Amino acid sequence: MPKLGDAVPNGPILADTNVFINALTGRGPPVLRTLLEAVPRLFVAAPARAELAWLRGRLDPEHSSTGRVLAIHEALLSRIDPAKVLVPNDADWLAAGELAGHAARVIASGGGKIATAFDRVKLISDALTAILAAKAGFTVVTEDADFDILAQLVPGIHVLFYDRSSPHQRDTLSA
């Protein structure tokens, strides 16, 4: 698996959801913070925006940290240029469903399984992100191992992986 280095890679980057979450919470290498600083230059797949928006509905409005976390979250979302969001069409969704099914078979053949509806939705979102990235010629930055399988199944996709076990920074998103 090709690894993300210490510097922001050249060329168009499509950031997976975990890049945003891990950069904000300090659960990844310092280069993720650098990527966040470059948000106006990054591309984001529509499924990642949906996954980021999920947080707004998931957080407990009564929790004392929710307001602070939502302010950080909203500031980040407002920096994503709508022109840099890759939006799938019907053919992309169909291809993603089929690709996710192929990936599920590969996962099962290795002893893993896609057991829950959440697992299926996550795999379809990842497959859709992979298809959009390949179609646009962008490099996906992620920590998600599903992309290793997807990269083997999607011609032309480029993926850079990072390891979350890098030194921790201050946790800014926990609620």
Buried (B, 14 or more C-beta within 10 A) or exposed (E): EEEBEEEBBEEBBBBBBBBBBBBBBBBBBEBBBEBBEEBEEBBBBBBBBEBBEEBBEEBEEEEEEBEEBBEBBEEBBEEBEEEBBBEBEEEBBEBBBBBBBBBBEBBEEEEEEBEEEEBBEBBBBBBBBBBBBBBEEBBBBBBBEBBBBBBEBBEEBBBBBBEEEBEEBEEEBEB
